[in-house]
Amino acid sequence: MLSLNRLPSRKTIKLQAKRLRHLMAEHGSKLSHSQSLEWVTKLWGYPDWNTFNAILQAPRTPENLSVGDDVTGFYMGQKFIGKVLGIRTLGDNDAFSLTIHLREPIELTQSTEFTGTRQRITSTIGANGRTVQKMNDGTPHLQIDL
């Protein structure tokens, strides 16, 4: 079995099952949707669809984020969408170094005299997806939607 951070989405698995069902039909074998889900489940190394489905729907945590994942959250109080470029466990899964490339740069200054945009973030987050460092209002510098 693959680790959680290497599994495709539930939507992808269902699409694979649909493709398998159509492929089998082209070759004269009829499969129901549930049968095709069970077959695809076995190909991924899991005993049955219910078990696999539960794993696919498990909540995301920093432990199961991986390079290439799309993430959303807030950085310095501003909403962002980005892609994980790097993740490294620090200690005993209590902290993670996370590098994210933002889809759109974020302006961090409030000055009209100069700009200070950022498109790449590297920060240390806890298992809750938040930095320990906080802004003046108490919100974390970085919050990942898990």
N, C-alpha and C positions, 0 to 999 in steps of 0.2 A: 504494500500500500504506500502511496505517496503521502508526504506530509501535507498539512492543510495549505501551506503557502504555494504548493505546486499544483493544486487542483483547479480545474476550470470552473466556471460558474454553473449554477443549476440550469440556467438557460442554455448554455453550451451542451450540457449533457442531454437535455431534452431534444435539442436539435440533432445530436448524434443519433439518438434513438429513432427519431423520425427518418433520418437518412437511411439508417439500417433497415427500417420497416419498408421503405420504398425500394431499396436495393434488393431485398429479399423478394418482394412482390414481382420485380422485373425478372427474377429467376424462377418464378413459379411457386415460391413458398410464402404463405401468408403468416404474418406475425401480428398479434394485437399490440396496441401501444404499450400496455403493461409488460408484455413479453419482451418487447424490444428494450424497454427500460431495464429489465432484469438482465438481459444479455450485455448491454453496455456497462451496467454496474459490475458484472463479473469481469469484463475486460479491464476495468479500472482496479480490480483486485478486492472488491468488497463483496460480502456474502449475499446481500439483498438490497433492493431499492430503498426500503424504509430506512435502513442503517445509513446508506450512502446519502440519501436525501437529508437526513438529520445532520450529517457531517457537513454537507454543502451549505446548509443554512446556519451553521454555527456562527456566533458573532465574531466579527473581526477583532483582533487584538494586535498589538505590535509584534507579538510572537509569530503571527501568521501573515504578516505583510511581507511582500517580497519585491525585489527589483522589477520594475515595469508596471506595478499596480497603480491604478489611478486612485488618488485620494482627494478628499475635500476637507476643509477646516477653516480655521482662522489663524492668521499670522499678524501679530501686532494690532489686533482688533479688526482686521480686514479679511473678508471672505476670500478664499482662493480655491482653485482647482489645479491639481498638479499630478506629476508622475514621480514615483519613488525611483531615485537613481542609485541609492545605496542605503543599506541598513546593516547595523552591526550590534550584536548583543554586548552589553557592558555589564560585567558582574554576573549575578545569578538570575538573569531575566528580570531584573528590577529596573534596568534602564537600557535605552537603545539610542544609538547615534543614528539619526535619520537625515538623509539628504533628499530634498524634493526640488524638482524643476517645475516652476509655476507656469501654467499655460499663458497667463498674462502677468507682466511685471506689476508689482505693488509699489505705490509711492509711499515712502515712509516719513517724509518731512512735511511739515505744515507751513513751511516758509514759501513765500512767493519769490524769494531771492535766488534759490537754487533747488535742484531736485535731488532726490536720493532714492532711486528705484532699486528694487531687488527682485530678481527672477529665480534665484537659487537660494535655498535655505538649507543650512546644516545645523541641527540642534539636537540636544539630548532630551528625550522624552521618557516618561515613566510608563509603566504597564497600562496606565489609564489613558495614554495618548496625549499627555499634556506635559509641558515643561514645568520645572519647579520655579524658574524665574517668572516673576509676574510684573505687569505694568503697574503704574501708580494706582489704577482703579482696582487692582487685585486680580485681573484676568491674566491667564498664562500668556507668555509671549507666543507660544505655538500650541494649538489644539487640533488634533486630528479627529475627524469624525470616524468612529470605529463601528 
